[in-house]
Amino acid sequence: MLREWAIVCAGPSFAACLVAWERPANRARNEGERTFEAVWTTRPATVLQAVTTFADLSRRPSPDVAQRLERWVDRSEIAAGERGTTAGALGNRMVAYVVATAAWSR
């Protein structure tokens, strides 16, 4: 699990989860040449399941983190439906950010 990571953002009107792992061949590469395989979702039910999984995984090494995640899941509103930001809206925002960053760096 040392080369695996995840980012989760969840709330009543937005949910996203990005999970990735670094490919083993990266050890000999420079920092800028590292490659990753990743999946992401904006489906609230899937994001909620990811938070639940993270709570389970953190229970042994960090019980306090697991408890905070479990309390958050218990009172979370994101499980109520598939509302909120869509994958298309998130994708558009990501592309706009990349374009703005590229223009700024020139």
PyMOL commands that set and color helices and strands:
alter all, ss='L'
color gray80, all
select helices_A, chain A and resi 24-28+31-33+44-58+63-75+78-80+87-104
alter helices_A, ss='H'
color red, helices_A
select strands_A, chain A and resi 4-10+15-22+36-41
alter strands_A, ss='S'
color yellow, strands_A
deselect
rebuild
show_as cartoon
